[in-house]
Amino acid sequence: MPEKNLTDLHEGERAQVVSLLNESRIRRRLQDLGLVEGTRVNCIQKSPFGGMVAYGIRGAIIALRAEDAVGVLVN
């Protein structure tokens, strides 16, 4: 399966984190939330206007801004 951005997932779709392309400050925050290589992510709900997206990550629901989630590569 080809790599895509976390923002490309549709509601209910699952993927696995391949790498983080974000700058250091945001990258560290995402890693602290559990987004590291190999983590399974579930897209739970997308905002109708494209702002925030709720993801299931390691048993928690985390809302991320699209500009932060675009740097997370998944497959």
N, C-alpha and C positions, 0 to 999 in steps of 0.2 A: 504494500500500500504506500503511495507517495506521501511525503511529508506535507503538512499544511499548517497554518496558524491556528491557535486555539480559537480565535474569533470565527474561523470557518466552520466550526461544529454547529450542527443544528440541535434544537431541543431534543433531548433523549439520546443523543449520539454520544458514544464513548470513544476515548482515544488514550494513547500512552505518550507521555512527555519524552521527546527526543533530545531537545536542548533549549537553552534560554539565550536569546540574542539581546536582551535588554541591557541598558547601562547599569553600572555597578550598584547604585542606590536602590533602584527598582528590582534589579536582579536579586539582591540580598533579601529584600522583603518577600519576594515570591518564593525564594528558597525557604525562608522561615515559615511560610504558610504551607510548605510541603511539596511545592512544585519543583521536583528534582527529576533527573533522568530516570525513567522507568515507572514513574508514578502514573496510575490510572486516573483519568479525569472524566467526569460525566457532565455534560451541559444540561443544566436543569431548567433554566428559564432565561429568555432574552428579553431585554427591555424593548417595547415597541418602537422606541425612537433611537435605538442603537447605543445608548449610554452605558448602562451597566449590564453585566451578564452574571447569573448565579451558576457556580460550578460546584459539583460534589468532588471534594479532594480529601482522601484519607478519612472518610467518615464525617467530615465537616462540610458545611455549605459556605462558600466564600464568594462574595460579589467582587468582580474585577472590572475596572474601566477598560473599554476597548483598546485604548492606546497602550495600556500595560499588557493586555493579553495578546496583542498582535506579535509581540516578540517571543512568544512561547511556541516552539515548533512541536507538533505532535504527528503521530501516524496511527 
